Amino acid sequence: MTQPIVQFQSVDKRFGDFEILKGFDFNIQRGEKVVIIGASGSGKSTVLRILMTLERIQGGEVYIDGTPLWHEPLPGGGSKPAGERYLHRMRTQVGMVFQHFNLFPHMTALRNVIEAPLRVLKLPRAEAEARGRALLERVGLGDKLTAFPAQLSGGQQQRVAIARALAMQPKVMLFDEPTSALDPEMIGEVLGVIRELAEESDLTMLIATHEMRFAREAADRVCFFDQGRILEDGPPSQIFGEPREARTREFLARVDA
């Protein structure tokens, strides 16, 4: 087994006096498609937000491709708490698609996709625009390059957000309940794009979702989160077909998986 591309080692995370993660361990292999399921408040989104450096940890360490995320190595050995410049550099290795799109309303679809490659990666404009057009075409929006977010449906906005995250060519893609803010008829189009990505790319993907059918079809591995820990972890056939834990069975019965 090669070194995991994502590693949580004994991670502690608190919100005030509330401890959401305690001694949390979690590994993801390169190219793996991992879906995490569980009730609201079980820690799913917290894990993703830690990887995006949106939430600081209080103990342990997180590694991305073998490099510590929250502690900056020192030249002579040892480490120090990561500074903002270091975190900014690490953040470019992770792409995230949020629940509520978070597009810039004053920018066209193409401009939303190319803004970070231009500013952060310093790509030449022609190269950034070629990448942006190709990605928007990939998510089925090749005819919406000049549309503003207000002119797009929720499903189309989320597909722009997926293209925007891919434009940075991250090592890991995170999806935090990517369909929860969508009308039912738009959920399928977004999940279809994510499913194609899972099937056709070697990108490492971590997806928090309440869409159990999607989890069955797209995941290499499903992790059931409960009260800040991974209660059950296995292939979709085992998690949905023969769950070992009573709490997993109870959850799946409730969500009608």
N, C-alpha and C positions, 0 to 999 in steps of 0.2 A: 504494500500500500504506500503510495507516494504521500508526501506532506500535504495535509489539507490546505486548500486555498483560503478557507476561513476557519479560525480557531477561537473559541471562547474558552479560557482557562480560569476556573474558579472565580467567575465574575460576580461581583456584588453590585446591585443597583437599588437605591432607595429614593423614594419621593417623600421628603420629610421623615416621619417616623415609620412610614409604610415601606416594607422591604418587598420589592417586586421580584428580584433575582438574588439568590444566595448560593454562592459556590457553584455557579452555573457553568456547565461544560457543554460544548456543542461544536462539532466539526462538520465541514462541508468539503467534499472532494472536488477537484477541478473538473468542470464540465457537468457537475451533478445538478439535477433539477429537483429542488427540495420544496415541498409545500408544507406549511405549518398551519394547523387548524386548532381550534379551541375557542372557548367562550370569550366574550369581551372581558378585558381586564386580566387575561391569563398570561400576558407578557409578550405576545406575538409582535405587536408594533414596537414595543420597547427594544426588543432585540434588533429590529431593523433600524431604528433611530440611533442606537448605539453604533451600529456599523456606519451610519452616515455622519457620525460625530455630532448629531443633534442632541444627544443625551450623554453626559459624562458618567463614567462608572466610579464607584467608590472603592472597589477592590478587584484584584485579579488583573488579567490582561486579555486583549483581543489582538489577533494577528491576521493580517491580510497578506497572503502569499509569503508568509514567513517573517514579515516586518511588523513590529509592534505598532498598534494604532494609537494608543494613549500615552506611550512613553517614548521619548525621543532618545535614540542611542547617542552617547557621547564619544568623541574621537578616541579618548584614552581608555574606554571601557565604562561600564555602568550606563545609567540613563537618567533622564530628568522628565518631569511632566511635560507632555507635548505642548509646544507653543502654537500659536495660530498659523504661522507660516508652514510648519510641519503638518498640521492637521489639514490645511488647504491642499497640500501636495498629496496627502494620503486620500483625501476626499475624491480626487480625480480618478481613482481606481475603482470607485463604486458609483453605479448609477441607480437612481431611485425614482419610481413612479408612485406618486402619492394618490390618496383617495380623491382629492379635489383639484387635480390637474395642475394648478399653480402656474398657469401660462401667464406671460406678460400681455395684458389686454391691449396695449397700444402697439404691439408688434404683430406682423403677419405670421402665418404658420411657418413659413420658411425662415423668417428672422428669429422666431422663437427657437428653432432647431439649431441655427448656426451661431447664435450669440455666444454661447460658452466656448465652442471651438475657436471662435475669433479672439475672444478676450483671454481665455485661460490657456488654451493650447497654442495660441498665436499662429493659427493656420492662415495662409494666404486666403483672401476672400474667395477667389475662384475655386480653390480646393474645398473650402468650407461649404460653398453653395452647391458644388457638385455632390458632396457627401450628403448635404441636407435634402437635395432633390431626390437622390437615390433612396434615402431612408423614408421620405414621405411617400414615394412610389411603393416602397416595400410594405408600408402599413395601409395601402389603399387610398392614399390622399394625394396622388400625383396631380390631380386637378384642383387642389385647394391651396396651392403655394402662396397665393396673395390674399387669402381669406384671413380675417381677423377672428380671434376666439369667439366674439359675440355673434359671428356669422356661422358658427359651427355648432353642431349638436354636441351633447355631452360625450357621446361615444367617439365622435371625431376629435374633440379636444383631448380626450384621453389617448387616442392614437398619436396625436401630435406630441403629447408628453412622452410616449414610449419612444418615438423617433428622436426626440430631444435627448433623452437619456442615452440612447444608443450612439448618438453622434460623438460622444466623448470616448467611445470605444473602451468602456470600463472592463475590468477583469471580472466583476461581479455585478449582476443586475438584481435589484430588490423591487418587489411589488408589494405595496402595503394596501391591502383590500382595494385593488384597482377598479372594482366594479361597484363598490358600495354606494357611490353617489349617483349611479346611473339609473335611468328608467329601465324597467325589465326588458323592453325590446332592444335596448342598446347593449345589454350585457354580453350577448352572444358575439357581437362584432369585435368587441375588445378581447374577450377570451379567445376568440379565433386567432387574432394576431399573436397573442402570447403563446398559444398552443403551437402555432407555426414556428415561432422563435425557438420553442423548446425542442421541436422535432428536427429543425433544419440547421441549428447552430450548435457549436460546442461551448457556448456561453454558460458560465455558472449562474444559476438562477435560484433565488430564494423568494418564495411567494407566500404571503399571508392572505388567506381567502376563506370565505364562508361558502364558496361554490364547490360542493362536494363532488359533483359529477366531473367538473374540471380537474379536481385533485386526483380522482381515479384515473383519468385519461392522460394527464400531462406529467405527473410526477414520477421520478425514479424512486423517491422516498417520501414518506409522509410522517410528520412529527406531530403528535397530539400534545399540546401545551395545557397544563392545568396548574394554576396557582404558582406561576413562575418557574415551573420545571417541566422537563420533557417526560411525560408519564408513559408514553408509548411511541415507538419509533420503528418503522419497517416499510416494506414495499406496499403499494396501494392494495394489492390483493390480500395481504395479511391484515392491514389496518381496517379495511372496509369489509373483508370477508370473514375474518376470524380474529377480531380484537381480543386481546388477552385480559385487558383491565376492565373491571366493571364500570369505572368512570368513563372510559372511552365508549363502551357500549351505550351507556346512558346518554352521552352527548350525541352520538350518531343517531340514536333513536329520536332524539328531540329535533334534530335538523333534517330528519328524513333522508339520510344518505342511502 
